[in-house]
Amino acid sequence: MAKNYRTPGVYVEEISKLPPSVAQVETAIPAFIGYTKNDNFNGLSLLNKPRRIRSLKDFEEIYGAPLQTNFHNGDPSAGIKIKANGNGGFVLDGELKDPGDDLKFRMHYGLQIYFANGGGPCHVISCGKYDGANFGNSKQMEDALAALRKEDEPTIIVFTDAVSLKKADHYTLHKLALTQAAELMDRVVIADLWKESGDELSDVIDGFRSGIGNNNLSYGAAYYPWLRSTLPFFADESQVKLSGGTGDLADAEVLRKFPEEGQTEVESPKKSLFHMNSELYALIKKQMNRFRVVLPPAAAIAGVYATVDRTRGVWKAPANVSLNMVGEVTEKIDNEDQGDMNVTMSGKSINAIRDFTGKGLMVWGARTLAGNDNEWRYISVRRFYNMVEESVKKSTEPFVFEPNDANTWVKVRAMIENFLILQWRAGALQGAKADDAFFVRVGLGETMTAHDILEGRMIVEVGMAVVRPAEFIILRFSHKMAVS
């Protein structure tokens, strides 16, 4: 419509000739929910407040370090006990116990392995401080999950500390997360299997399938077994507790005086524990470095998702990929074990992480929890649909309250078709030509009735033939008879 010009002069009008376009949303922005050292930063509360970070350094600056590891050789309250060796020196009074048996807070370690496997920007939601953690129920983590609902950017939900909950609470929390993902339709859940020491593989899997429920399974994926990482346990050396009987902290100078003065325990405790040239210091460090953090795999898998999305595309199955900063798995899986994990009557597929000779640890599965669903069997298909749906949804918002007529329909259809053509050319959609790969329909008599238009509804139908992974490659060989 021409403007009503009143004053003589020269006027400039900019006319838009380019069609509107769809901007692809991010696909691998995990949200990590767990406990942290700090619950405030610069005077502002961090409790149940999702915050975007870009690196482990960002996390440490805002949320602090891991919980100090309590190394001990029998009595946790006494710390590391030492004794005289009869040669003017000291040795450990018994082997150190594995601190992993008491590990409850895994957020920092989880982020370490996430970034090591190619993870990028992510969100962190602190559900409380270490000293305020309540593992008696899942209420604190449920509140953090509820806060995540209001965030639009995250596309993956990971609970770093949920395995420390009781079994029933662990799975209740994941069912709530699956419900949120299904309602918002823009995120998925990477679920960890709950286990405790001594559990057999069948017990862990049966417990998971019984506990995870039957709803919204296409919005989740699970991986097993747990990972024995190459990460050492965090310990501020100045805070390591060392005792020689009833003492507390001591330094090398005090230790050297033990045999000279016939002492049997540390006197005059000091805060400077270690001396770099001390044989005892080297012995203690060697013992401490024997242990490595064992983690459920969800955080590492989130890093794999980010790497595959960045290098190949969200439609590529995040499998047949090796894991970084992982030494071994806690339980080796063979073909027979994975057969039941991958394909089962319940449909609740569990993706295996396997150790292959000459290849190392590989992610060897790409199924959602809806393993028997032909539409949503693969996590790459689910996540690609999430991306397209969210991208198209955001790009069509400017058309709200535009005239519901043919001019608007043509613009919307062309905008979506242009976006899907780019996805087809990139390899996300299969088909010899674009018409075989997708369709976009909108219009009176096609997707809408006259009553729909009277009610103010513009209905757009989009169909896509998304590529699927070649999960089973079958090579058929036969004898050929000689013909001459």
C-alpha positions as CSV (number, residue, x, y, z in Angstrom):
1,M,0.0,0.0,0.0
2,A,1.4,3.3,-1.0
3,K,2.2,5.9,1.6
4,N,0.4,9.2,1.7
5,Y,3.1,11.7,0.7
6,R,2.3,15.3,1.6
7,T,5.7,17.1,1.4
8,P,7.5,17.5,-1.9
9,G,10.9,15.6,-1.9
10,V,12.7,12.3,-2.6
11,Y,11.6,9.3,-0.7
12,V,13.3,5.9,-0.4
13,E,11.3,2.7,-0.1
14,E,12.9,-0.7,0.6
15,I,11.0,-3.6,-1.1
16,S,11.5,-7.1,0.1
17,K,12.0,-9.5,-2.8
18,L,13.5,-12.5,-1.0
19,P,11.2,-15.1,0.5
20,P,11.2,-15.8,4.3
21,S,13.5,-18.6,5.4
22,V,13.8,-21.2,8.1
23,A,16.8,-21.0,10.4
24,Q,17.9,-24.3,11.8
25,V,17.9,-24.5,15.6
26,E,20.8,-26.0,17.6
27,T,20.5,-29.8,18.1
28,A,23.0,-30.7,20.8
29,I,22.6,-28.4,23.8
30,P,22.5,-30.7,26.8
31,A,21.1,-29.6,30.2
32,F,23.0,-31.3,33.1
33,I,21.1,-31.6,36.4
34,G,22.9,-32.3,39.6
35,Y,24.7,-31.0,42.7
36,T,27.4,-28.4,42.8
37,K,29.8,-26.9,45.3
38,N,28.3,-23.4,44.9
39,D,24.6,-22.4,44.9
40,N,25.2,-18.7,44.3
41,F,27.5,-16.7,42.0
42,N,28.2,-12.9,42.4
43,G,25.4,-12.7,44.9
44,L,22.8,-14.4,42.7
45,S,21.3,-17.7,43.4
46,L,22.1,-20.7,41.2
47,L,19.6,-23.0,42.7
48,N,17.2,-24.3,40.0
49,K,18.4,-21.6,37.7
50,P,19.6,-23.0,34.3
51,R,22.8,-21.3,33.2
52,R,24.6,-21.6,29.9
53,I,28.3,-22.4,30.0
54,R,30.8,-23.0,27.2
55,S,33.6,-24.8,28.9
56,L,34.8,-26.6,32.0
57,K,36.5,-23.5,33.1
58,D,33.2,-21.6,33.0
59,F,31.7,-24.3,35.2
60,E,34.5,-24.2,37.8
61,E,34.4,-20.4,37.9
62,I,30.6,-20.4,38.5
63,Y,29.8,-23.7,40.3
64,G,33.1,-24.6,41.9
65,A,35.2,-27.7,42.1
66,P,34.2,-31.4,42.8
67,L,33.7,-32.5,46.3
68,Q,37.0,-33.2,48.1
69,T,37.7,-36.9,48.0
70,N,38.2,-38.6,51.3
71,F,41.0,-41.0,50.8
72,H,41.4,-43.5,53.7
73,N,42.6,-47.0,54.4
74,G,39.9,-48.3,56.7
75,D,38.6,-45.5,58.9
76,P,37.0,-42.6,56.9
77,S,37.2,-40.3,59.9
78,A,40.9,-40.9,60.4
79,G,41.9,-40.3,56.7
80,I,45.1,-41.9,55.5
81,K,46.8,-43.7,58.4
82,I,50.6,-44.0,58.4
83,K,53.1,-45.9,60.5
84,A,56.8,-46.1,61.1
85,N,58.7,-48.6,58.9
86,G,61.6,-49.1,61.3
87,N,64.1,-47.6,59.0
88,G,63.6,-44.0,59.9
89,G,60.7,-43.5,57.5
90,F,57.0,-44.1,57.2
91,V,54.6,-46.2,55.2
92,L,50.9,-46.5,54.8
93,D,49.1,-48.5,57.4
94,G,47.1,-50.6,55.0
95,E,46.0,-50.1,51.3
96,L,43.8,-47.2,50.4
97,K,40.1,-48.0,49.8
98,D,38.5,-47.2,46.5
99,P,36.8,-43.8,47.0
100,G,34.4,-44.6,44.1
101,D,32.4,-46.8,46.6
102,D,31.3,-43.6,48.3
103,L,31.0,-41.3,45.2
104,K,27.7,-39.5,45.0
105,F,28.4,-36.2,43.2
106,R,29.4,-36.6,39.6
107,M,28.5,-33.3,37.9
108,H,32.0,-32.0,37.5
109,Y,33.4,-35.4,36.3
110,G,30.4,-35.7,33.9
111,L,31.2,-32.4,32.4
112,Q,34.9,-33.3,32.0
113,I,34.0,-36.4,30.0
114,Y,31.3,-34.5,28.1
115,F,33.8,-31.8,26.9
116,A,36.4,-34.5,26.2
117,N,34.1,-36.2,23.8
118,G,33.4,-33.1,21.8
119,G,30.7,-31.4,23.8
120,G,30.1,-27.7,23.3
121,P,27.8,-25.1,24.9
122,C,25.4,-26.6,27.5
123,H,23.2,-25.7,30.4
124,V,23.8,-26.5,34.0
125,I,21.0,-26.6,36.6
126,S,22.2,-26.9,40.2
127,C,19.7,-28.7,42.5
128,G,21.6,-27.9,45.6
129,K,25.0,-27.9,47.3
130,Y,26.9,-31.0,48.3
131,D,26.3,-30.5,52.0
132,G,22.6,-30.0,51.4
133,A,22.0,-33.0,49.2
134,N,19.1,-35.1,50.0
135,F,19.3,-38.5,48.4
136,G,16.3,-39.8,50.4
137,N,14.0,-38.8,47.5
138,S,14.2,-37.1,44.1
139,K,12.4,-33.9,45.1
140,Q,15.5,-31.6,44.6
141,M,16.1,-32.9,41.1
142,E,12.5,-32.8,40.2
143,D,12.4,-29.1,41.1
144,A,15.5,-28.5,38.9
145,L,13.8,-30.5,36.1
146,A,10.7,-28.3,36.4
147,A,12.9,-25.2,36.1
148,L,14.3,-26.6,32.9
149,R,10.9,-26.7,31.3
150,K,10.9,-22.9,30.9
151,E,14.2,-23.0,28.9
152,D,13.8,-23.1,25.2
153,E,17.4,-23.9,24.0
154,P,18.3,-27.3,25.7
155,T,17.7,-30.3,23.5
156,I,19.1,-33.1,25.7
157,I,18.4,-33.9,29.4
158,V,21.1,-35.6,31.5
159,F,21.0,-36.3,35.2
160,T,24.5,-36.6,36.5
161,D,23.7,-37.6,40.1
162,A,20.4,-39.5,39.8
163,V,22.2,-42.8,40.1
164,S,22.8,-41.9,43.7
165,L,19.1,-41.9,44.4
166,K,17.1,-44.9,45.4
167,K,16.3,-47.1,42.4
168,A,12.6,-46.2,42.4
169,D,13.3,-42.5,42.7
170,H,15.9,-42.7,39.9
171,Y,13.3,-44.1,37.4
172,T,10.5,-41.8,38.6
173,L,12.8,-38.9,37.8
174,H,13.5,-40.2,34.3
175,K,9.8,-40.8,33.7
176,L,9.1,-37.2,34.5
177,A,11.9,-36.1,32.1
178,L,10.4,-38.2,29.3
179,T,7.0,-36.6,29.9
180,Q,8.6,-33.2,29.7
181,A,10.4,-34.1,26.5
182,A,7.2,-35.4,24.9
183,E,5.1,-32.4,25.9
184,L,7.7,-29.8,24.6
185,M,8.7,-31.9,21.6
186,D,12.1,-30.2,21.4
187,R,14.4,-32.4,23.6
188,V,15.3,-36.0,24.4
189,V,16.5,-37.8,27.5
190,I,19.7,-39.8,27.8
191,A,18.9,-42.3,30.6
192,D,21.4,-44.1,32.8
193,L,20.7,-47.6,34.1
194,W,20.7,-47.7,37.9
195,K,23.0,-50.3,39.4
196,E,24.8,-51.2,42.6
197,S,27.8,-53.2,43.3
198,G,27.3,-56.9,42.6
199,D,24.4,-56.6,40.3
200,E,24.3,-59.0,37.4
201,L,23.7,-57.7,33.8
202,S,20.3,-59.3,33.6
203,D,19.3,-57.7,37.0
204,V,20.3,-54.2,35.9
205,I,18.5,-54.5,32.5
206,D,15.3,-56.0,34.0
207,G,15.3,-53.4,36.7
208,F,15.5,-50.6,34.1
209,R,12.8,-52.0,31.9
210,S,10.5,-52.4,34.9
211,G,11.2,-49.0,36.3
212,I,11.2,-46.7,33.2
213,G,7.5,-47.2,32.4
214,N,5.9,-47.4,29.0
215,N,5.1,-43.8,28.1
216,N,6.9,-41.4,25.8
217,L,9.6,-44.0,25.0
218,S,10.5,-42.5,21.7
219,Y,11.9,-39.4,23.4
220,G,14.6,-41.3,25.3
221,A,17.6,-43.5,24.8
222,A,19.6,-45.6,27.2
223,Y,23.2,-46.8,27.2
224,Y,25.1,-49.5,29.2
225,P,27.5,-50.4,30.8
226,W,29.1,-47.8,33.0
227,L,32.5,-46.3,32.1
228,R,35.7,-46.5,34.0
229,S,37.2,-43.2,33.0
230,T,40.8,-42.0,33.1
231,L,39.8,-39.2,35.4
232,P,41.5,-39.1,38.8
233,F,39.5,-38.3,41.9
234,F,39.7,-34.6,42.9
235,A,41.8,-33.9,46.0
236,D,43.1,-30.6,47.3
237,E,46.4,-31.9,48.7
238,S,46.4,-29.3,51.5
239,Q,43.1,-30.8,52.7
240,V,44.0,-34.5,52.6
241,K,43.7,-36.0,56.0
242,L,46.8,-37.8,57.3
243,S,47.0,-39.5,60.7
244,G,49.5,-41.6,62.7
245,G,47.2,-42.9,65.4
246,T,45.2,-40.0,66.7
247,G,46.8,-37.2,64.9
248,D,45.3,-35.1,62.1
249,L,47.5,-33.4,59.5
250,A,51.3,-33.5,59.5
251,D,54.2,-32.5,57.2
252,A,57.4,-34.3,56.2
253,E,59.4,-32.5,58.8
254,V,57.2,-33.8,61.6
255,L,57.2,-37.3,60.1
256,R,61.0,-37.5,60.0
257,K,61.0,-36.9,63.8
258,F,58.8,-39.9,64.6
259,P,61.5,-42.5,65.1
260,E,64.0,-40.1,66.6
261,E,61.6,-39.1,69.4
262,G,59.9,-42.5,69.8
263,Q,56.5,-40.9,68.9
264,T,53.6,-43.1,68.0
265,E,51.3,-40.4,66.8
266,V,51.5,-37.1,65.1
267,E,51.9,-34.1,67.4
268,S,51.5,-30.4,66.6
269,P,49.4,-30.9,63.5
270,K,50.3,-28.6,60.6
271,K,48.5,-27.6,57.4
272,S,51.4,-28.1,55.1
273,L,51.1,-31.8,54.4
274,F,53.3,-32.6,51.5
275,H,56.9,-32.2,50.6
276,M,57.7,-32.8,47.0
277,N,60.9,-34.8,47.7
278,S,59.3,-36.9,50.5
279,E,59.2,-40.6,49.8
280,L,56.0,-40.7,51.8
281,Y,54.4,-38.0,49.6
282,A,55.3,-40.0,46.5
283,L,53.9,-43.2,48.0
284,I,50.6,-41.5,48.9
285,K,50.3,-39.9,45.5
286,K,50.9,-43.3,43.8
287,Q,48.3,-44.9,45.9
288,M,45.8,-42.1,45.2
289,N,46.4,-42.2,41.5
290,R,45.5,-45.9,41.3
291,F,41.9,-45.0,41.4
292,R,39.8,-43.7,38.5
293,V,36.3,-42.3,38.5
294,V,33.5,-44.6,37.3
295,L,30.7,-42.8,35.6
296,P,27.3,-43.7,34.1
297,P,27.6,-43.1,30.3
298,A,25.0,-40.4,29.7
299,A,27.4,-37.4,29.9
300,A,29.9,-39.0,27.5
301,I,27.1,-39.9,25.1
302,A,25.9,-36.3,25.1
303,G,29.4,-35.3,23.9
304,V,29.1,-37.9,21.2
305,Y,25.8,-36.5,20.1
306,A,27.4,-33.0,19.8
307,T,30.4,-34.3,17.9
308,V,28.3,-36.3,15.3
309,D,25.8,-33.4,14.9
310,R,28.7,-31.0,14.2
311,T,30.7,-33.2,11.9
312,R,28.0,-35.1,10.0
313,G,24.5,-33.9,10.9
314,V,21.8,-34.7,13.4
315,W,20.3,-37.3,11.0
316,K,23.5,-39.4,11.3
317,A,23.2,-42.1,14.0
318,P,25.5,-41.3,16.9
319,A,27.0,-44.8,16.9
320,N,30.2,-46.6,15.7
321,V,32.0,-43.8,17.5
322,S,34.8,-44.3,20.0
323,L,34.9,-42.7,23.4
324,N,37.6,-40.4,24.8
325,M,38.9,-40.3,28.3
326,V,37.5,-43.8,29.0
327,G,39.8,-46.7,30.0
328,E,37.4,-49.5,30.0
329,V,33.8,-50.5,30.7
330,T,32.7,-52.0,34.0
331,E,31.2,-55.0,32.2
332,K,32.0,-56.5,28.9
333,I,29.1,-57.0,26.5
334,D,29.2,-59.7,23.8
335,N,26.9,-60.4,20.8
336,E,24.6,-62.6,22.8
337,D,24.2,-60.0,25.6
338,Q,23.5,-57.2,23.1
339,G,21.0,-59.3,21.3
340,D,18.6,-59.0,24.2
341,M,19.5,-55.4,25.0
342,N,18.9,-54.3,21.4
343,V,15.8,-56.3,20.4
344,T,13.4,-57.4,23.0
345,M,9.6,-58.1,23.4
346,S,9.2,-55.1,25.6
347,G,10.7,-52.8,23.0
348,K,12.8,-51.0,25.5
349,S,16.1,-51.1,23.7
350,I,19.3,-50.4,25.5
351,N,22.3,-49.3,23.4
352,A,25.5,-51.1,24.2
353,I,29.0,-49.7,24.7
354,R,31.4,-52.4,23.6
355,D,35.1,-53.1,23.6
356,F,36.4,-54.3,20.2
357,T,39.9,-55.6,19.6
358,G,42.0,-53.1,17.7
359,K,39.2,-50.5,17.9
360,G,38.7,-49.8,21.5
361,L,35.5,-48.7,23.2
362,M,32.7,-48.0,20.7
363,V,29.1,-46.8,21.0
364,W,27.3,-49.8,19.4
365,G,23.7,-48.8,19.3
366,A,21.4,-46.0,18.1
367,R,17.9,-46.9,19.2
368,T,15.4,-45.1,21.3
369,L,13.6,-46.8,24.1
370,A,10.8,-47.4,21.6
371,G,12.8,-50.1,19.9
372,N,9.8,-51.9,18.4
373,D,8.3,-48.7,16.9
374,N,8.8,-48.6,13.2
375,E,8.5,-44.8,13.1
376,W,10.6,-43.8,16.1
377,R,13.0,-46.8,16.5
378,Y,16.2,-44.7,15.9
379,I,17.4,-41.8,18.0
380,S,18.7,-40.0,14.9
381,V,15.2,-39.9,13.4
382,R,13.6,-38.7,16.6
383,R,16.2,-35.9,17.0
384,F,16.0,-34.9,13.3
385,Y,12.2,-34.5,13.6
386,N,12.7,-32.5,16.8
387,M,15.0,-30.2,14.9
388,V,12.8,-29.7,11.9
389,E,9.6,-29.2,14.0
390,E,11.3,-26.6,16.2
391,S,12.9,-24.8,13.3
392,V,9.7,-24.6,11.3
393,K,7.7,-23.6,14.3
394,K,9.9,-20.7,15.1
395,S,10.1,-19.5,11.5
396,T,6.3,-19.5,11.0
397,E,5.6,-17.4,14.1
398,P,5.9,-14.2,12.1
399,F,2.9,-15.3,10.1
400,V,0.6,-15.4,13.1
401,F,-2.2,-12.9,12.5
402,E,-1.3,-12.6,8.8
403,P,-4.2,-12.9,6.4
404,N,-5.2,-16.6,6.1
405,D,-5.3,-16.5,2.4
406,A,-3.5,-18.0,-0.6
407,N,-0.7,-15.4,-0.6
408,T,0.3,-16.4,2.9
409,W,-0.1,-20.1,2.2
410,V,2.3,-19.8,-0.8
411,K,4.9,-18.0,1.3
412,V,4.8,-20.5,4.1
413,R,4.9,-23.5,1.8
414,A,7.8,-22.1,-0.2
415,M,9.7,-21.3,3.0
416,I,9.4,-24.8,4.4
417,E,10.1,-26.4,1.0
418,N,13.3,-24.4,0.6
419,F,14.5,-25.5,4.1
420,L,13.7,-29.2,3.4
421,I,15.5,-29.0,0.0
422,L,18.7,-28.0,1.8
423,Q,18.2,-30.9,4.2
424,W,17.7,-33.3,1.3
425,R,20.8,-32.1,-0.4
426,A,22.8,-32.5,2.8
427,G,21.8,-36.2,2.9
428,A,19.2,-36.1,5.7
429,L,16.3,-37.1,3.4
430,Q,16.2,-40.0,1.0
431,G,14.8,-39.9,-2.5
432,A,16.1,-39.6,-6.0
433,K,14.4,-36.2,-6.3
434,A,13.0,-33.7,-3.8
435,D,9.4,-34.8,-4.4
436,D,10.4,-38.3,-3.3
437,A,12.0,-36.9,-0.1
438,F,9.3,-34.7,1.4
439,F,6.0,-32.9,0.8
440,V,4.5,-29.7,2.2
441,R,0.8,-29.1,1.9
442,V,-1.3,-26.1,2.9
443,G,-4.5,-24.7,1.4
444,L,-8.3,-24.7,1.3
445,G,-9.6,-28.0,0.3
446,E,-6.1,-29.6,0.8
447,T,-5.4,-29.2,4.5
448,M,-8.2,-26.9,5.6
449,T,-11.9,-26.5,5.4
450,A,-13.8,-23.3,5.2
451,H,-14.7,-23.8,8.9
452,D,-11.0,-24.0,9.8
453,I,-10.4,-20.6,8.1
454,L,-13.4,-19.1,9.9
455,E,-11.8,-20.4,13.2
456,G,-8.5,-18.8,12.3
457,R,-6.6,-22.0,11.8
458,M,-3.9,-22.4,9.1
459,I,-3.0,-26.0,8.9
460,V,0.3,-27.1,7.3
461,E,1.1,-30.7,6.7
462,V,4.8,-31.8,6.2
463,G,5.9,-35.3,5.4
464,M,9.6,-36.4,5.3
465,A,11.5,-39.6,4.4
466,V,14.3,-39.4,6.9
467,V,17.4,-41.6,6.3
468,R,17.8,-44.4,8.7
469,P,21.0,-46.1,9.8
470,A,22.1,-49.4,8.3
471,E,21.9,-51.2,11.6
472,F,22.2,-54.7,10.1
473,I,24.6,-55.2,7.2
474,I,24.0,-58.6,5.6
475,L,26.5,-60.0,3.2
476,R,25.3,-63.0,1.2
477,F,27.9,-65.3,-0.4
478,S,27.4,-68.4,-2.5
479,H,29.4,-70.8,-4.6
480,K,29.4,-70.1,-8.3
481,M,29.6,-73.1,-10.6
482,A,32.4,-73.1,-13.2
483,V,31.1,-72.4,-16.7
484,S,34.2,-73.3,-18.7
